Amino acid sequence: MENSKTLTVSLIITTYNRPDALQKVLHSVLAQTTLPHEILVADDGSRTDTAEVVTTFAQQSPIPVHHIWQEDDGFRAAQSRNRAIAAAQYDYIVLIDGDMVLEKHFIADHIQAAQKNCLIQGSRVLLTPEKTTEWLKQPEKVELLHLWDKGIKKRLSAIRCAYLSHQIWKKANQNHRSIKSCNMGFFRADALNINGFNNDFVGWGREDSEFVARLYHSGCVRRNLKFAGIAYHLWHNEAERAALPQNDALLQNTLTNKLAYCENGVNQFLQPENTSSDHHKAV
C-alpha cells in the first residue's frame, strides 16, 4: 500500500443526462473523511441542466471541480474517461459512475488500498427503485445505511471491516471477472502507459474490461477492495446493448494478441492541438 499522507487523488465521475443522481453523488464527496484533491465530471454529452448542477456545486466545493464535456455522439464512455484522465492533475485516479453515492470513508479506503502497477477493483451496494427515489428527494442529505435496512441488495457489500478488507486485498490476481469501472482505482501513470481507454469502443459494454486486460498485459495486477470503498448504486434502467458484438470482438482481439497498448486512446487528448468543438470547462 502507498503512503496515504503523500498520495494525491483525482476523482473522475462519469455522467450522462442524470443530473439528479450526479447532484447526490457530488454531495456525498463533500461528506468524505478524506477529500480528493480535485473532482472531474466526465460528461458524455449531457444537456445544460447537468452543467448547471456542476456549476452550482463548484461554488460550494472546497476543492477544484472540472466539467469535462464532449458532444453527444452516441455512448462514448471510453473517450469521455480519457478526456478526464488527460485533464487530471494528480497521481492517482479514482473512477466512479455518476450514480454511485459514496460512503464517507470511500476515498480514504481507496487511498489505503492504492499500489503502483495495480488496479484496485471495488464493488457496489445495489439500491432498489424505491430506495433510489427516496434518496433522490433529498440530494444534499447524507444517509447512514444499516445492513438490514430495506431497499438494499448485495448486503455483504455494505459491510466495512478493515481486517477482512486487508485479507482480501493481499491476494493479487489477474482475474477478468466482474470488472466494473463504476468503482475503480489506478495510478494515472499506469493508465498513460497503456494509452488509457480505447476510443474505438462506442456503445455500452466491455471498454472497461479491455482497459483492464491491457493493464494486465503491461504487468499490472488486480487487488479487490471488499469490505471497504463502499458505494451505493442508484437504480436505473438497463442500458441498450446493441453494440456488444463489436465490442466483444475488440476485447477478444486484445486478449488473443495480449495487447498492452491501444493506438486510439488518451494520447490524443494530451496534445493541445487536438481540440475540437468538444470542450474542457473548469468551473
ChimeraX commands (.cxc) that place a marker at each C-alpha (Angstrom):
marker #1 position 0.00,0.00,0.00 radius 0.5
marker #1 position 1.14,3.52,-0.79 radius 0.5
marker #1 position 1.86,6.25,1.76 radius 0.5
marker #1 position -1.58,7.78,2.28 radius 0.5
marker #1 position -0.04,11.01,3.55 radius 0.5
marker #1 position 1.56,11.80,0.19 radius 0.5
marker #1 position -0.85,10.27,-2.33 radius 0.5
marker #1 position -2.78,12.85,-4.37 radius 0.5
marker #1 position -6.13,11.86,-5.84 radius 0.5
marker #1 position -8.20,12.92,-8.84 radius 0.5
marker #1 position -11.80,11.68,-8.58 radius 0.5
marker #1 position -13.39,11.12,-12.01 radius 0.5
marker #1 position -17.18,10.87,-12.13 radius 0.5
marker #1 position -18.76,9.75,-15.41 radius 0.5
marker #1 position -22.24,11.03,-16.24 radius 0.5
marker #1 position -24.85,11.38,-18.96 radius 0.5
marker #1 position -28.16,13.20,-18.55 radius 0.5
marker #1 position -28.86,12.25,-14.97 radius 0.5
marker #1 position -28.36,15.49,-13.05 radius 0.5
marker #1 position -30.40,14.41,-10.01 radius 0.5
marker #1 position -28.16,11.38,-9.42 radius 0.5
marker #1 position -25.00,13.40,-10.12 radius 0.5
marker #1 position -26.05,16.01,-7.57 radius 0.5
marker #1 position -26.48,13.31,-4.93 radius 0.5
marker #1 position -23.09,11.79,-5.74 radius 0.5
marker #1 position -21.29,15.14,-5.63 radius 0.5
marker #1 position -22.68,15.92,-2.19 radius 0.5
marker #1 position -21.51,12.52,-0.94 radius 0.5
marker #1 position -18.00,13.55,-1.99 radius 0.5
marker #1 position -18.13,16.59,0.28 radius 0.5
marker #1 position -19.00,14.29,3.20 radius 0.5
marker #1 position -15.80,12.26,2.83 radius 0.5
marker #1 position -13.45,11.89,5.78 radius 0.5
marker #1 position -10.64,12.43,3.26 radius 0.5
marker #1 position -11.38,14.64,0.28 radius 0.5
marker #1 position -9.88,14.03,-3.16 radius 0.5
marker #1 position -7.66,16.81,-4.46 radius 0.5
marker #1 position -9.96,17.53,-7.40 radius 0.5
marker #1 position -13.20,16.33,-8.99 radius 0.5
marker #1 position -13.54,15.85,-12.74 radius 0.5
marker #1 position -17.02,15.26,-14.13 radius 0.5
marker #1 position -16.57,13.24,-17.34 radius 0.5
marker #1 position -19.71,14.17,-19.24 radius 0.5
marker #1 position -20.64,12.19,-22.37 radius 0.5
marker #1 position -22.72,14.98,-23.90 radius 0.5
marker #1 position -25.38,15.82,-21.29 radius 0.5
marker #1 position -27.85,18.67,-21.61 radius 0.5
marker #1 position -27.30,22.03,-19.95 radius 0.5
marker #1 position -29.09,21.00,-16.74 radius 0.5
marker #1 position -26.08,18.83,-15.87 radius 0.5
marker #1 position -23.73,21.78,-16.40 radius 0.5
marker #1 position -25.92,23.82,-14.05 radius 0.5
marker #1 position -25.61,21.16,-11.34 radius 0.5
marker #1 position -21.82,21.10,-11.68 radius 0.5
marker #1 position -21.54,24.91,-11.65 radius 0.5
marker #1 position -23.72,25.25,-8.55 radius 0.5
marker #1 position -21.80,22.52,-6.75 radius 0.5
marker #1 position -18.43,24.00,-7.67 radius 0.5
marker #1 position -19.37,27.25,-5.97 radius 0.5
marker #1 position -19.57,25.50,-2.60 radius 0.5
marker #1 position -16.83,22.91,-3.08 radius 0.5
marker #1 position -13.58,23.40,-1.15 radius 0.5
marker #1 position -11.69,21.56,-3.92 radius 0.5
marker #1 position -11.48,22.27,-7.67 radius 0.5
marker #1 position -14.30,20.90,-9.83 radius 0.5
marker #1 position -13.85,20.49,-13.58 radius 0.5
marker #1 position -16.59,19.78,-16.09 radius 0.5
marker #1 position -15.14,17.74,-18.97 radius 0.5
marker #1 position -17.85,17.74,-21.65 radius 0.5
marker #1 position -17.91,16.18,-25.10 radius 0.5
marker #1 position -20.50,16.31,-27.85 radius 0.5
marker #1 position -23.35,13.79,-27.62 radius 0.5
marker #1 position -22.49,11.37,-30.42 radius 0.5
marker #1 position -23.56,8.02,-29.02 radius 0.5
marker #1 position -22.33,6.14,-25.96 radius 0.5
marker #1 position -18.64,7.10,-25.78 radius 0.5
marker #1 position -17.71,6.38,-22.18 radius 0.5
marker #1 position -14.16,5.33,-23.12 radius 0.5
marker #1 position -13.45,8.64,-24.80 radius 0.5
marker #1 position -15.14,10.60,-22.03 radius 0.5
marker #1 position -12.97,8.94,-19.39 radius 0.5
marker #1 position -9.86,9.56,-21.48 radius 0.5
marker #1 position -10.59,13.27,-21.64 radius 0.5
marker #1 position -10.83,13.36,-17.85 radius 0.5
marker #1 position -7.67,11.27,-17.34 radius 0.5
marker #1 position -5.80,13.63,-19.67 radius 0.5
marker #1 position -7.04,16.66,-17.71 radius 0.5
marker #1 position -6.35,15.13,-14.28 radius 0.5
marker #1 position -3.64,16.91,-12.29 radius 0.5
marker #1 position -2.84,14.31,-9.65 radius 0.5
marker #1 position -1.08,10.98,-9.31 radius 0.5
marker #1 position -3.93,8.61,-8.52 radius 0.5
marker #1 position -7.26,8.17,-10.29 radius 0.5
marker #1 position -10.40,7.00,-8.53 radius 0.5
marker #1 position -13.08,6.32,-11.12 radius 0.5
marker #1 position -16.79,6.12,-10.33 radius 0.5
marker #1 position -20.07,6.42,-12.19 radius 0.5
marker #1 position -22.40,9.34,-11.67 radius 0.5
marker #1 position -24.94,7.17,-9.87 radius 0.5
marker #1 position -22.59,5.85,-7.16 radius 0.5
marker #1 position -23.27,7.52,-3.80 radius 0.5
marker #1 position -20.17,7.26,-1.64 radius 0.5
marker #1 position -19.95,6.06,1.96 radius 0.5
marker #1 position -17.94,8.60,3.93 radius 0.5
marker #1 position -14.71,6.55,4.04 radius 0.5
marker #1 position -14.72,5.78,0.31 radius 0.5
marker #1 position -11.78,7.96,-0.74 radius 0.5
marker #1 position -9.78,7.12,2.39 radius 0.5
marker #1 position -10.27,3.41,1.72 radius 0.5
marker #1 position -9.10,3.75,-1.89 radius 0.5
marker #1 position -6.02,5.66,-0.76 radius 0.5
marker #1 position -5.24,2.94,1.76 radius 0.5
marker #1 position -5.52,0.27,-0.94 radius 0.5
marker #1 position -3.57,2.08,-3.66 radius 0.5
marker #1 position -0.44,0.46,-5.06 radius 0.5
marker #1 position 1.66,1.15,-8.13 radius 0.5
marker #1 position 1.30,-1.27,-11.05 radius 0.5
marker #1 position -2.00,-2.37,-9.54 radius 0.5
marker #1 position -5.67,-2.00,-10.39 radius 0.5
marker #1 position -7.96,-1.63,-7.38 radius 0.5
marker #1 position -11.38,-3.10,-8.17 radius 0.5
marker #1 position -14.17,-2.07,-5.84 radius 0.5
marker #1 position -17.75,-3.29,-5.60 radius 0.5
marker #1 position -21.17,-1.72,-5.11 radius 0.5
marker #1 position -24.27,-1.94,-2.98 radius 0.5
marker #1 position -27.35,-2.04,-5.20 radius 0.5
marker #1 position -30.35,0.05,-4.23 radius 0.5
marker #1 position -33.94,-0.71,-5.22 radius 0.5
marker #1 position -36.01,1.71,-7.32 radius 0.5
marker #1 position -37.96,2.67,-4.19 radius 0.5
marker #1 position -34.84,3.43,-2.15 radius 0.5
marker #1 position -33.36,5.33,-5.08 radius 0.5
marker #1 position -36.45,7.53,-5.38 radius 0.5
marker #1 position -36.35,8.18,-1.64 radius 0.5
marker #1 position -32.69,9.23,-1.72 radius 0.5
marker #1 position -33.05,11.50,-4.74 radius 0.5
marker #1 position -35.73,13.54,-2.99 radius 0.5
marker #1 position -33.01,14.96,-0.71 radius 0.5
marker #1 position -29.88,15.37,-2.84 radius 0.5
marker #1 position -27.82,17.10,-0.14 radius 0.5
marker #1 position -28.63,14.63,2.64 radius 0.5
marker #1 position -26.00,12.11,3.71 radius 0.5
marker #1 position -27.79,8.87,4.60 radius 0.5
marker #1 position -26.47,6.37,7.12 radius 0.5
marker #1 position -27.42,2.93,5.83 radius 0.5
marker #1 position -27.57,-0.04,8.14 radius 0.5
marker #1 position -27.00,-3.58,6.95 radius 0.5
marker #1 position -30.63,-4.65,7.38 radius 0.5
marker #1 position -32.30,-1.52,6.02 radius 0.5
marker #1 position -34.93,-2.06,3.35 radius 0.5
marker #1 position -34.06,-1.24,-0.22 radius 0.5
marker #1 position -30.57,-2.77,-0.28 radius 0.5
marker #1 position -29.31,-5.58,-2.50 radius 0.5
marker #1 position -25.90,-7.32,-2.19 radius 0.5
marker #1 position -25.90,-6.63,1.54 radius 0.5
marker #1 position -22.44,-8.09,2.16 radius 0.5
marker #1 position -21.01,-5.27,0.06 radius 0.5
marker #1 position -22.37,-2.81,2.65 radius 0.5
marker #1 position -20.14,-4.17,5.44 radius 0.5
marker #1 position -16.99,-2.19,6.23 radius 0.5
marker #1 position -14.31,-4.18,8.06 radius 0.5
marker #1 position -10.62,-3.24,7.86 radius 0.5
marker #1 position -9.32,-6.70,8.80 radius 0.5
marker #1 position -11.38,-8.58,6.21 radius 0.5
marker #1 position -10.64,-5.96,3.60 radius 0.5
marker #1 position -6.89,-6.32,4.05 radius 0.5
marker #1 position -7.04,-10.13,3.90 radius 0.5
marker #1 position -8.76,-9.94,0.51 radius 0.5
marker #1 position -6.52,-7.10,-0.72 radius 0.5
marker #1 position -3.39,-9.21,-0.11 radius 0.5
marker #1 position -4.42,-11.74,-2.77 radius 0.5
marker #1 position -3.20,-10.21,-6.02 radius 0.5
marker #1 position -4.61,-11.68,-9.24 radius 0.5
marker #1 position -5.27,-11.02,-12.91 radius 0.5
marker #1 position -8.88,-12.10,-12.92 radius 0.5
marker #1 position -11.16,-10.78,-15.66 radius 0.5
marker #1 position -14.37,-11.43,-13.74 radius 0.5
marker #1 position -16.60,-8.61,-12.52 radius 0.5
marker #1 position -14.61,-5.73,-13.97 radius 0.5
marker #1 position -16.53,-2.57,-13.05 radius 0.5
marker #1 position -15.31,0.93,-13.87 radius 0.5
marker #1 position -18.05,2.28,-11.59 radius 0.5
marker #1 position -15.66,1.74,-8.63 radius 0.5
marker #1 position -12.04,1.51,-9.66 radius 0.5
marker #1 position -8.64,2.97,-8.72 radius 0.5
marker #1 position -5.27,3.10,-10.51 radius 0.5
marker #1 position -2.21,5.29,-10.86 radius 0.5
marker #1 position -2.53,7.77,-13.70 radius 0.5
marker #1 position 0.95,6.79,-14.91 radius 0.5
marker #1 position -0.17,3.17,-15.30 radius 0.5
marker #1 position -3.14,4.29,-17.41 radius 0.5
marker #1 position -0.99,6.56,-19.58 radius 0.5
marker #1 position 1.46,3.69,-20.09 radius 0.5
marker #1 position -1.21,1.68,-21.94 radius 0.5
marker #1 position -2.75,4.79,-23.59 radius 0.5
marker #1 position -5.84,4.80,-21.41 radius 0.5
marker #1 position -9.19,3.51,-22.59 radius 0.5
marker #1 position -9.71,2.52,-26.22 radius 0.5
marker #1 position -11.75,5.17,-28.04 radius 0.5
marker #1 position -12.80,2.57,-30.62 radius 0.5
marker #1 position -15.40,1.39,-28.11 radius 0.5
marker #1 position -18.71,3.04,-28.95 radius 0.5
marker #1 position -21.90,1.76,-27.35 radius 0.5
marker #1 position -22.32,0.09,-23.98 radius 0.5
marker #1 position -20.02,-2.64,-22.80 radius 0.5
marker #1 position -16.53,-4.12,-22.49 radius 0.5
marker #1 position -14.47,-0.92,-22.72 radius 0.5
marker #1 position -13.58,-1.30,-19.04 radius 0.5
marker #1 position -12.69,-5.00,-19.42 radius 0.5
marker #1 position -10.44,-4.24,-22.39 radius 0.5
marker #1 position -8.72,-1.44,-20.46 radius 0.5
marker #1 position -8.02,-3.82,-17.58 radius 0.5
marker #1 position -6.80,-6.56,-19.94 radius 0.5
marker #1 position -4.14,-4.20,-21.28 radius 0.5
marker #1 position -3.16,-3.25,-17.74 radius 0.5
marker #1 position -2.62,-6.95,-17.03 radius 0.5
marker #1 position -0.59,-7.40,-20.22 radius 0.5
marker #1 position 1.61,-4.46,-19.20 radius 0.5
marker #1 position 2.44,-6.19,-15.91 radius 0.5
marker #1 position -0.17,-4.78,-13.56 radius 0.5
marker #1 position -2.10,-6.94,-11.11 radius 0.5
marker #1 position -5.53,-6.59,-9.57 radius 0.5
marker #1 position -6.42,-6.31,-5.92 radius 0.5
marker #1 position -10.05,-6.39,-4.85 radius 0.5
marker #1 position -11.40,-3.77,-2.48 radius 0.5
marker #1 position -14.04,-5.57,-0.42 radius 0.5
marker #1 position -15.47,-4.60,2.97 radius 0.5
marker #1 position -14.17,-1.09,2.21 radius 0.5
marker #1 position -14.56,1.54,-0.52 radius 0.5
marker #1 position -18.33,1.21,-0.19 radius 0.5
marker #1 position -20.59,2.92,-2.74 radius 0.5
marker #1 position -24.36,2.73,-3.15 radius 0.5
marker #1 position -25.50,2.25,-6.74 radius 0.5
marker #1 position -28.69,4.14,-7.52 radius 0.5
marker #1 position -31.15,2.12,-9.58 radius 0.5
marker #1 position -31.55,2.77,-13.30 radius 0.5
marker #1 position -32.91,1.03,-16.36 radius 0.5
marker #1 position -30.55,-1.34,-18.17 radius 0.5
marker #1 position -28.52,0.24,-20.97 radius 0.5
marker #1 position -29.04,-0.64,-24.62 radius 0.5
marker #1 position -26.63,-3.47,-25.51 radius 0.5
marker #1 position -26.76,-3.47,-29.29 radius 0.5
marker #1 position -23.03,-2.68,-29.53 radius 0.5
marker #1 position -21.92,-5.75,-27.59 radius 0.5
marker #1 position -20.96,-7.93,-30.59 radius 0.5
marker #1 position -18.42,-5.45,-31.98 radius 0.5
marker #1 position -17.21,-4.52,-28.51 radius 0.5
marker #1 position -16.77,-8.20,-27.63 radius 0.5
marker #1 position -14.68,-8.54,-30.78 radius 0.5
marker #1 position -12.42,-5.65,-29.73 radius 0.5
marker #1 position -11.96,-7.22,-26.30 radius 0.5
marker #1 position -11.20,-10.64,-27.77 radius 0.5
marker #1 position -8.56,-9.16,-30.08 radius 0.5
marker #1 position -6.80,-7.62,-27.09 radius 0.5
marker #1 position -6.94,-10.90,-25.16 radius 0.5
marker #1 position -5.84,-13.07,-28.09 radius 0.5
marker #1 position -2.91,-10.85,-29.07 radius 0.5
marker #1 position -2.04,-9.86,-25.47 radius 0.5
marker #1 position -2.09,-6.21,-26.42 radius 0.5
marker #1 position -0.82,-3.77,-23.81 radius 0.5
marker #1 position -1.36,-0.58,-25.82 radius 0.5
marker #1 position -4.16,0.84,-27.96 radius 0.5
marker #1 position -3.49,3.27,-30.78 radius 0.5
marker #1 position -6.69,5.29,-30.36 radius 0.5
marker #1 position -6.51,6.28,-26.71 radius 0.5
marker #1 position -5.85,9.03,-24.22 radius 0.5
marker #1 position -2.80,10.35,-26.08 radius 0.5
marker #1 position -4.88,12.40,-28.48 radius 0.5
marker #1 position -6.26,14.43,-25.58 radius 0.5
marker #1 position -2.80,15.03,-24.12 radius 0.5
marker #1 position -1.94,17.05,-27.23 radius 0.5
marker #1 position -3.08,20.72,-27.02 radius 0.5
marker #1 position -3.58,20.89,-30.79 radius 0.5
marker #1 position -6.06,18.02,-30.71 radius 0.5
marker #1 position -9.03,20.09,-29.54 radius 0.5
marker #1 position -12.25,20.37,-31.47 radius 0.5
marker #1 position -15.78,21.60,-30.87 radius 0.5
marker #1 position -15.76,19.49,-27.70 radius 0.5
marker #1 position -14.52,21.48,-24.74 radius 0.5
marker #1 position -12.95,21.26,-21.31 radius 0.5
marker #1 position -14.65,23.65,-18.94 radius 0.5
marker #1 position -13.35,24.33,-15.45 radius 0.5
marker #1 position -15.91,25.72,-13.04 radius 0.5
marker link #1:1,2 radius 0.2
marker link #1:2,3 radius 0.2
marker link #1:3,4 radius 0.2
marker link #1:4,5 radius 0.2
marker link #1:5,6 radius 0.2
marker link #1:6,7 radius 0.2
marker link #1:7,8 radius 0.2
marker link #1:8,9 radius 0.2
marker link #1:9,10 radius 0.2
marker link #1:10,11 radius 0.2
marker link #1:11,12 radius 0.2
marker link #1:12,13 radius 0.2
marker link #1:13,14 radius 0.2
marker link #1:14,15 radius 0.2
marker link #1:15,16 radius 0.2
marker link #1:16,17 radius 0.2
marker link #1:17,18 radius 0.2
marker link #1:18,19 radius 0.2
marker link #1:19,20 radius 0.2
marker link #1:20,21 radius 0.2
marker link #1:21,22 radius 0.2
marker link #1:22,23 radius 0.2
marker link #1:23,24 radius 0.2
marker link #1:24,25 radius 0.2
marker link #1:25,26 radius 0.2
marker link #1:26,27 radius 0.2
marker link #1:27,28 radius 0.2
marker link #1:28,29 radius 0.2
marker link #1:29,30 radius 0.2
marker link #1:30,31 radius 0.2
marker link #1:31,32 radius 0.2
marker link #1:32,33 radius 0.2
marker link #1:33,34 radius 0.2
marker link #1:34,35 radius 0.2
marker link #1:35,36 radius 0.2
marker link #1:36,37 radius 0.2
marker link #1:37,38 radius 0.2
marker link #1:38,39 radius 0.2
marker link #1:39,40 radius 0.2
marker link #1:40,41 radius 0.2
marker link #1:41,42 radius 0.2
marker link #1:42,43 radius 0.2
marker link #1:43,44 radius 0.2
marker link #1:44,45 radius 0.2
marker link #1:45,46 radius 0.2
marker link #1:46,47 radius 0.2
marker link #1:47,48 radius 0.2
marker link #1:48,49 radius 0.2
marker link #1:49,50 radius 0.2
marker link #1:50,51 radius 0.2
marker link #1:51,52 radius 0.2
marker link #1:52,53 radius 0.2
marker link #1:53,54 radius 0.2
marker link #1:54,55 radius 0.2
marker link #1:55,56 radius 0.2
marker link #1:56,57 radius 0.2
marker link #1:57,58 radius 0.2
marker link #1:58,59 radius 0.2
marker link #1:59,60 radius 0.2
marker link #1:60,61 radius 0.2
marker link #1:61,62 radius 0.2
marker link #1:62,63 radius 0.2
marker link #1:63,64 radius 0.2
marker link #1:64,65 radius 0.2
marker link #1:65,66 radius 0.2
marker link #1:66,67 radius 0.2
marker link #1:67,68 radius 0.2
marker link #1:68,69 radius 0.2
marker link #1:69,70 radius 0.2
marker link #1:70,71 radius 0.2
marker link #1:71,72 radius 0.2
marker link #1:72,73 radius 0.2
marker link #1:73,74 radius 0.2
marker link #1:74,75 radius 0.2
marker link #1:75,76 radius 0.2
marker link #1:76,77 radius 0.2
marker link #1:77,78 radius 0.2
marker link #1:78,79 radius 0.2
marker link #1:79,80 radius 0.2
marker link #1:80,81 radius 0.2
marker link #1:81,82 radius 0.2
marker link #1:82,83 radius 0.2
marker link #1:83,84 radius 0.2
marker link #1:84,85 radius 0.2
marker link #1:85,86 radius 0.2
marker link #1:86,87 radius 0.2
marker link #1:87,88 radius 0.2
marker link #1:88,89 radius 0.2
marker link #1:89,90 radius 0.2
marker link #1:90,91 radius 0.2
marker link #1:91,92 radius 0.2
marker link #1:92,93 radius 0.2
marker link #1:93,94 radius 0.2
marker link #1:94,95 radius 0.2
marker link #1:95,96 radius 0.2
marker link #1:96,97 radius 0.2
marker link #1:97,98 radius 0.2
marker link #1:98,99 radius 0.2
marker link #1:99,100 radius 0.2
marker link #1:100,101 radius 0.2
marker link #1:101,102 radius 0.2
marker link #1:102,103 radius 0.2
marker link #1:103,104 radius 0.2
marker link #1:104,105 radius 0.2
marker link #1:105,106 radius 0.2
marker link #1:106,107 radius 0.2
marker link #1:107,108 radius 0.2
marker link #1:108,109 radius 0.2
marker link #1:109,110 radius 0.2
marker link #1:110,111 radius 0.2
marker link #1:111,112 radius 0.2
marker link #1:112,113 radius 0.2
marker link #1:113,114 radius 0.2
marker link #1:114,115 radius 0.2
marker link #1:115,116 radius 0.2
marker link #1:116,117 radius 0.2
marker link #1:117,118 radius 0.2
marker link #1:118,119 radius 0.2
marker link #1:119,120 radius 0.2
marker link #1:120,121 radius 0.2
marker link #1:121,122 radius 0.2
marker link #1:122,123 radius 0.2
marker link #1:123,124 radius 0.2
marker link #1:124,125 radius 0.2
marker link #1:125,126 radius 0.2
marker link #1:126,127 radius 0.2
marker link #1:127,128 radius 0.2
marker link #1:128,129 radius 0.2
marker link #1:129,130 radius 0.2
marker link #1:130,131 radius 0.2
marker link #1:131,132 radius 0.2
marker link #1:132,133 radius 0.2
marker link #1:133,134 radius 0.2
marker link #1:134,135 radius 0.2
marker link #1:135,136 radius 0.2
marker link #1:136,137 radius 0.2
marker link #1:137,138 radius 0.2
marker link #1:138,139 radius 0.2
marker link #1:139,140 radius 0.2
marker link #1:140,141 radius 0.2
marker link #1:141,142 radius 0.2
marker link #1:142,143 radius 0.2
marker link #1:143,144 radius 0.2
marker link #1:144,145 radius 0.2
marker link #1:145,146 radius 0.2
marker link #1:146,147 radius 0.2
marker link #1:147,148 radius 0.2
marker link #1:148,149 radius 0.2
marker link #1:149,150 radius 0.2
marker link #1:150,151 radius 0.2
marker link #1:151,152 radius 0.2
marker link #1:152,153 radius 0.2
marker link #1:153,154 radius 0.2
marker link #1:154,155 radius 0.2
marker link #1:155,156 radius 0.2
marker link #1:156,157 radius 0.2
marker link #1:157,158 radius 0.2
marker link #1:158,159 radius 0.2
marker link #1:159,160 radius 0.2
marker link #1:160,161 radius 0.2
marker link #1:161,162 radius 0.2
marker link #1:162,163 radius 0.2
marker link #1:163,164 radius 0.2
marker link #1:164,165 radius 0.2
marker link #1:165,166 radius 0.2
marker link #1:166,167 radius 0.2
marker link #1:167,168 radius 0.2
marker link #1:168,169 radius 0.2
marker link #1:169,170 radius 0.2
marker link #1:170,171 radius 0.2
marker link #1:171,172 radius 0.2
marker link #1:172,173 radius 0.2
marker link #1:173,174 radius 0.2
marker link #1:174,175 radius 0.2
marker link #1:175,176 radius 0.2
marker link #1:176,177 radius 0.2
marker link #1:177,178 radius 0.2
marker link #1:178,179 radius 0.2
marker link #1:179,180 radius 0.2
marker link #1:180,181 radius 0.2
marker link #1:181,182 radius 0.2
marker link #1:182,183 radius 0.2
marker link #1:183,184 radius 0.2
marker link #1:184,185 radius 0.2
marker link #1:185,186 radius 0.2
marker link #1:186,187 radius 0.2
marker link #1:187,188 radius 0.2
marker link #1:188,189 radius 0.2
marker link #1:189,190 radius 0.2
marker link #1:190,191 radius 0.2
marker link #1:191,192 radius 0.2
marker link #1:192,193 radius 0.2
marker link #1:193,194 radius 0.2
marker link #1:194,195 radius 0.2
marker link #1:195,196 radius 0.2
marker link #1:196,197 radius 0.2
marker link #1:197,198 radius 0.2
marker link #1:198,199 radius 0.2
marker link #1:199,200 radius 0.2
marker link #1:200,201 radius 0.2
marker link #1:201,202 radius 0.2
marker link #1:202,203 radius 0.2
marker link #1:203,204 radius 0.2
marker link #1:204,205 radius 0.2
marker link #1:205,206 radius 0.2
marker link #1:206,207 radius 0.2
marker link #1:207,208 radius 0.2
marker link #1:208,209 radius 0.2
marker link #1:209,210 radius 0.2
marker link #1:210,211 radius 0.2
marker link #1:211,212 radius 0.2
marker link #1:212,213 radius 0.2
marker link #1:213,214 radius 0.2
marker link #1:214,215 radius 0.2
marker link #1:215,216 radius 0.2
marker link #1:216,217 radius 0.2
marker link #1:217,218 radius 0.2
marker link #1:218,219 radius 0.2
marker link #1:219,220 radius 0.2
marker link #1:220,221 radius 0.2
marker link #1:221,222 radius 0.2
marker link #1:222,223 radius 0.2
marker link #1:223,224 radius 0.2
marker link #1:224,225 radius 0.2
marker link #1:225,226 radius 0.2
marker link #1:226,227 radius 0.2
marker link #1:227,228 radius 0.2
marker link #1:228,229 radius 0.2
marker link #1:229,230 radius 0.2
marker link #1:230,231 radius 0.2
marker link #1:231,232 radius 0.2
marker link #1:232,233 radius 0.2
marker link #1:233,234 radius 0.2
marker link #1:234,235 radius 0.2
marker link #1:235,236 radius 0.2
marker link #1:236,237 radius 0.2
marker link #1:237,238 radius 0.2
marker link #1:238,239 radius 0.2
marker link #1:239,240 radius 0.2
marker link #1:240,241 radius 0.2
marker link #1:241,242 radius 0.2
marker link #1:242,243 radius 0.2
marker link #1:243,244 radius 0.2
marker link #1:244,245 radius 0.2
marker link #1:245,246 radius 0.2
marker link #1:246,247 radius 0.2
marker link #1:247,248 radius 0.2
marker link #1:248,249 radius 0.2
marker link #1:249,250 radius 0.2
marker link #1:250,251 radius 0.2
marker link #1:251,252 radius 0.2
marker link #1:252,253 radius 0.2
marker link #1:253,254 radius 0.2
marker link #1:254,255 radius 0.2
marker link #1:255,256 radius 0.2
marker link #1:256,257 radius 0.2
marker link #1:257,258 radius 0.2
marker link #1:258,259 radius 0.2
marker link #1:259,260 radius 0.2
marker link #1:260,261 radius 0.2
marker link #1:261,262 radius 0.2
marker link #1:262,263 radius 0.2
marker link #1:263,264 radius 0.2
marker link #1:264,265 radius 0.2
marker link #1:265,266 radius 0.2
marker link #1:266,267 radius 0.2
marker link #1:267,268 radius 0.2
marker link #1:268,269 radius 0.2
marker link #1:269,270 radius 0.2
marker link #1:270,271 radius 0.2
marker link #1:271,272 radius 0.2
marker link #1:272,273 radius 0.2
marker link #1:273,274 radius 0.2
marker link #1:274,275 radius 0.2
marker link #1:275,276 radius 0.2
marker link #1:276,277 radius 0.2
marker link #1:277,278 radius 0.2
marker link #1:278,279 radius 0.2
marker link #1:279,280 radius 0.2
marker link #1:280,281 radius 0.2
marker link #1:281,282 radius 0.2
marker link #1:282,283 radius 0.2
view
